[in-house]
């Protein structure tokens, strides 16, 4: 079950964190994995292409070259994203533009690059990484919440417009996941208190810990596999009870 044999799968932001875990898990299930990121990764058997998802022409060229060389993309996972800590007052225009460019336009550029080929073949899967921030108000996450809410709604829109072409589009909304980003954030903002603050952040999830990247990857695998052929237009929280048990 959940095999992806002979499928062409593109993972953006796959050089680290959740994206890297998705690339690893997908590769183990038999598909051809291409990671699009601004830096190279280290996973064996995975091809890395350097591109900035905010640049429309660059993304169009990358996907055009992939299609000419390997054929149309079967699965796209939009995992590239950036975060920002700030309220309405402490978020500047440059902060808002940066998050919008990566989280919203980057997702848009990549979906637009694959949709024509998927329409032609009457099949395809798109999976977007949203967040619990798309469901509930998170303190000091003004810009981030805005962009992830947009990702969730883009997912629904694409699912509705392209279901008649055999294309499925879903999203995942994780709570906190223990990635290098979290460690870097704690080191930069709470030097000497990293362990204390890590435990505090971990326990905002009722289950009492952060997710591991592989746990997100396993849900992604299911949603992109043929076993999930009846699922489209849905968002899946994977949050240790954060959304419903904290209310």
N, C-alpha and C positions, 0 to 999 in steps of 0.2 A: 504494500500500500504506500501511497504518497510518493511514488517514483516520478521523476521528471525526465526520464530517458529521452535523449535526442532533442530536447527542447532548448531553445536559445533564450537564456535568462539574463537580463541586464539589471544590475543593482547599482543605484547611484549612492554615493557616500559610503561605499563598501570597503574602504581601506582601514576602517577602525570601528570600534563600538558595535552597535546593533547591526549596521550594514555588513561588517565583517563576519559576524556570526551568521547572518542570513546567507552570505556568499558561501561560507564553509558548509552549512547544512544543505544548501541546494546542490552544491558540487558533489557532496556525498551521495545524493539521490540521483545522480546520473546525468544531470543536464550540463550544457556548456554555459559557464558563468563568465560574464564580462562585467567587470567593475568599472564604473566611471567615477573618478574622484580627482581632486587636485593633487593628490600624492599617491605614491605607489604602495601596495600592500605586499604581504609575504606569503599568502596562501598558495601552496603548490596546486597546479592544474587550473588556476584562475587567471584569466587575462585582464590586465589593468590598462585602461586608457585614460590619459590625462585630459581633463576638460573641466571647465567651469560651468555649472548648470545655469548660472545667471546670464550666460552669453548665448543668445538665440542662434546666431549663425554657427558658432562652434558646436553646439549640440546638434543642430541639423546636419552638419558635416559628419560628425562622429557616427550618428545613426545611419546616415546615408552610406558611409563606408562599410559599416557593419552589415547592412542589408545586402550590399553588393558582394561582400565576401562570404557571409554565412547564411544569408536568407533573412526573412522577416523575423522580428523579435516575437517570441511566443509569450514571454512573461516580462513585465517591467515592474520593478520594486523601487519606488521613490523614497529613498532613505536619507538623502542629503538634507541636512538642516543645521541651523544655528540657533542659539538661545540668547536671551538677554534678560537681566534682572533689573527691573525698574517699574515704577508707577507711572501714571499719566504725566505727573510733574517732572519726574526724573528721566523720562525717555525723550531723547532728542530726535529731531527729524532724520538725522543721519542713522540713528539706531533703527528707527522705523523702516527706513529705506533699505537698510542692510538685511533685516529679517524678511521683509517683503520680497526682496530680490531673490534670496535663496529659497526660503520656505514655500513661497507662493509661485513666483514666476519660474523658479527652477523646476518645480513640479509640473507646471503648465507647459514649459518648453519640452520636457521629456515625454509627457503624454501626447502632445501634439506631434512629436517626431515619430511615434509608433502607430498612431491611430489609423493612418491610411493603409498601411500594410496589413494591420489586423482586420480592417474592413474588407479588404480585397480577399483575404483568406477565410473570412467569416468565422474567425475565432481569435482569442487572445485573452490575457489576464493582466490587469493593472492592479497593483496594491500600493496604497499610499500610507506613509507613516504620519498619523495625526498625533493626538495626545489627550490625556485627561483634561488638559487645559482647554480643549475644545468643548468640554462638557460642563465644567464647573469654574467658578472664579478662583484663580490662584493668586495669592498675595504677591505683589511685585513682579508680575509676569504679564504686564499690559500688552506689549508688542508681540510677545511669543503667543499668548492666548489668541490674539487677533489673527495671526497667521495660521495657527493650527485649526481654528474655526473655519477659516477659508479652505484649508485642505479638506476638511470633512465635507463641506458643501460642494466643492469641486468633484469629489468622489461620487456623491449622490447624483450630481448633474450628468457626469459622464456615464454612469451606470444607466441612467434613464434614457439618454440619447442614443446609446449604442447597444442596448440589450438586443435589439432586432437584428444586429449584425453578429450575434454570438459572442460578444465581448463582455466579460465580467469585470467590474471595478468595485473594490472594497477598500476599507481602511482599517488600521489598527491604532488603538489609543492606549499606549502604555502609560503607567505611572512612572515613578522613578526607577531607573535601571542603572545598575552599577557598571559604569563604563569609565574609560580614562578621563572623559570630560568631567565626571563627578569628582574624581580624585584631584584633577587640576584645579577645579573650582574651589574645593576645600583648602587646598594648599595655598592658593592665591589670596583667599579671603579670610581664612581662619588659621593662620600659621601657629603651630603649637597646640591647636585645639581640633585637629583633623578628626581624631577618633571620636571625640565627644560629639562633634557636629554630624559626623557620619551616622552615629546611632540615633541622633535626633531626627535626621532626615529619613532614616530607614523606618522609624516607627510612626511616621505619618501615614504609612500604609497599615491598615488594621491587621494584616497578616504578620506584621512585625519585622519586615525586611524589604530591601529593594529586590527587584527582579534581576535575574541574570540574563545577559544578551541572548543566550541560547534558548531561553524560554520564549522570548519574543520570536526568535527564528523558527521555532517549531510551530507556532501559530501561523506565521507567514507561510511556511511550507504547506500546511493544510489548506489554507485559503487559495494558494496558487496551484494546487494539485487537482487532478480530475475528480477526486473524491468530494471536492467542494463545488462541483459543477452546478448545483442548484442555488448557489449563494451569490448574490450581486446586490449592490446598493446598500451594503451594511457596514456599520462600524463596530469593531470588536474591542471593547475595553479589556485590557489585560493589566490589572491594577491592584491586585492584592486586597480588593474590597474598597479601594479609595473612594470611588464615586458614590456607591450606595450605602456602604456601612459607616461612612463618616457623616452622613446627613441626619 
